[in-house]
Amino acid sequence: MKTEKIIRLALADDHKIFRDGLRNTLKDKEYIKILWEAEDGKDMTHKLKMKEPDVLLMDIRMPEMDGIEAIKLIRHTYENLKIIVLSMYDDQEIITKMMEMGANSYLTKTTDPEEIYQAILTCMNEDFYFNDLVNTAVLLKLQHKKSVRHFYPTPAQFNEKELRIIKLISEDKTTEEISKEVFLSPRTIETIRQAMKQKAGVKTIAGLIMFAMRNKLLE
């Protein structure tokens, strides 16, 4: 996957050895310009005010202000900043919490450097990068929801049929399976998918799933 613009990248992690390794891995990659590094949450928020990057690679355990507190502040102020969490933890509860709070992807620190690079490009082009870890955590949480909530006006104004289709998407149903459940043709289902993405202001099905999760469209 490629992009047409230089991606301004920032790194925030309290372990210098890890930052050095990450910087050395990414600095010569095409389209990447490393804007700054931060050693803790306070340093990170200060540098964000000085120079806003396009993508922030951020640990969730840092001195001064940890990633959980920081992501709340970042999302409140920097709406378009793409946040990729890099963590030692692969706990599904932590993953879904960070994604709900505004992360665009979640990777463990054992992730191959090439995948980290692809995650950066994908987040820039498609807003979200879902690896197996994120996909499993998010879909499992959504699958535990018992039913689609009763419709009332949402920011994107989804109707009951669309909410039903979102629920089926969250269950990893194929277009053909969804069409049989809601008695519509596969082509109609694809048309509805595109319309829902436009309403939610997202580019991909991953973005639509995150919109549903963050706006609590499923119960």
Summary of the structure (lengths in Angstrom):
residues: 219
radius of gyration: 18.3
end to end distance: 35.0
largest distance: 56.2
contacts: 704
relative contact order: 0.11
helix: 51%
strand: 13%
